[in-house]
């Protein structure tokens, strides 16, 4: 009897779930290194998203300390 190529676990993992918990982390980095995180034309943020499949945003300047908030 031929083996089935159907993988039920893979099918289950591909179904989007609205019940998955969402975790948000906010990091504060010095403004001087924000450009390194963002990268040329936003490529750094795109690489973070492509690798981890998370939404990443960087705020404008935060307060007088010249820092920025990165929200993942």
N, C-alpha and C positions, 0 to 999 in steps of 0.2 A: 504494500500500500504506500503511495507517495506521501511524503511529509508535507504538511501545509506550510506555506511561506507566510501566512498571516500571523502577525505577532500582536495578540490582544493588549499586552502591556504597553506597547508603543502607541497603539490607537488610543488607549486611555490617557496616556501622557500628553497626547496632542490636542485633547479636548480642553478648550479654555474654561477655566473655572472662576466663577464670580465669588466663590467662598474662600479663595486663597487670602491669607492675611497680608496686609501691606505694611511694610516697615519703612519708615523714613528716618534718614540720618542726616544731620546738618553739621558740616565741618566749617571751621573758620580758618582761613589761610591768609598770610600776609599778601597785600596787594602786589608786592614785587614779584611773587611767583605765580600769580593768577594766569598770566600769559602762557606760562609753561603748561599749565593744566589745560587751558583752552586750546592751545596749539595754533599753528598757522591755519587760518580760515576755518577754525573750529574743529580741526582734525583730531585734536586730543580728546575732545568731548565725544566725537563720533566713535573713536576707538574704544573709549570706556563703554559706550552704549553697545557697540557691536560685540565686545567681549563678554559683557555681563548681562546684557538685555535689560538694563535699568534706565530710568529717566534721570538725567543729570542736568541740573541748572546751576548757574553761577549768578549771584546777585551783583548789583552795582556796589560801589563803595559802601561799607557799613561803618558808620560812626567815625569819630575823629582818629581812631587807631589805624586808619588806612588798611583795613582788612576786608575780606569778602567772604560771604557765606556760600558754600557749595552744598546743595541739597541733592541727596541720592535717594 
